[in-house]
Amino acid sequence: MCAMTAGQRGRRVLVLDSSNKIGKKILMSGGGRCNFTNLYVEPGNFLSANPHFCISALDRYTQWDFIALVDKHRIPWHERLHGQLFCNDSAKDILAMLVAECEQVGVGIRTHVEITGITAIDNGEARFRVQTAKGDLTAHSLVVATGGLSIPTLGASGFGYDIARQFGHSVLPTRAGLVPFTFSDAMKGVTERLSGLALPSTVSVPAATFSEALLFTHRGLSGPAVLQLSNYWQLGETFSVDLLPGENLADWLKAQKRAHPKALLRTVLGERLAKALVLELQALLWPARAETAMTDIPDAELLALAGELQAWTLKPSGTEGYRTAEVTLGGVDTRELSSRTMESRLQPGLHFIGEVMDVTGWLGGFNFQWAWSSGHAAGQFV
């Protein structure tokens, strides 16, 4: 995005990629269909220590601008839940579109390029020397679009943070984001036994609440709700799960007690939740009442149980880490960058775009939109 925008201004642009293939994150996104943006992009969908930083770039290159580009290339797409937009066919369509736009304005793209060093120079128009295993290059502007630490198997590294520090920039602490939770207590066995079960839920920490699908896995908890919450959760904290969101479970249980006095609690709840889940919950929350008829359970106990099922408190031991994380929280401190140009305030001509910065989007196309918006912003000024 940055290269094609600069190329459209007549700039001579070269993209260097250490990988053997460009656009790997695009190709794997959305199960191979690329969740390329979202209909409802707002600054509040992004986390940063400097929350106002993203506003300018998002305003100047919106989701509608990217959708127009997709439509120009006649790429069919569809909307899923919460305004998420996906290709009908393949993520390859988005990558091909970007490559075609770059080729049209003469942008060069080189793969298999290992960068061994970067030096600031003063040589007329050239302000940087980039040393590579295949020879040196000089440039007036240098744009760092190296991403974060997520999914190292795709080539992710901290190289962009190293460049930032080299030129005096602060790098805020990083951690895995949009990542599944793991457990080491009794929940570990529960999630293993329920692996593959998904259900609608509302999950909460004090700073955020999300209502989406929850997925039990053999390693812990995942699904959109958990991935979203992981951006706001800190190690050592608990979070709560409402297993029947939007319902008054207490009143429903009292009504069931009147209608089915001889029924067992697990039988009644088995009408609303997967039976396997109900059996696990029974072992955790009401083992002493497992064989007690509803009529013999005091209303106060039913009310307390309803509260536990709608605010089930869990304490993860951690997350799956960068290995499966979709994004990296933290990064280059945006207070040392221009929100208009993405340029360093410390080193003229040095720009940072995308995930390498301390700007992290929610799940659902927001991180791609930040890539497009920040890339376009820098591309207008390099």
Buried (B, 14 or more C-beta within 10 A) or exposed (E): BBBBBBBBEEBEBEBBBBEEEBBBBBBBBBEEBBBBBBBEBEBEBBBBBBEEBBEBBBEEBBBEBBBEBBEEEEBEBEEBEBBBBBBEEBBBBBBBBBBEBBEEBEBEBBEEBEBEEBEBEEEEEEBBBBBBEEEEBBBBBBBBBBBBBBBEEEBBEBBBBEBBEBBEBEBBEBBBBBBBBBBEEEBBEBBBBBEEBBBBBBBBBEEBBBBBBBBBBEBBBBBBBBBBBBBBBEEEEEBBBBBBBEBEBBEBBBEBBEEBEEBBBBBBBBEBBBEBBBBBBBEEBBEEBEEEBBEEBEEEBBBBBBEBBBEBEBEBBBBBBBEBBBBBBBBBBBBBBBBEBBBBEEBEBBBBBBBBBBBBBBBBBBBBBBBBBBBBBBBBBB
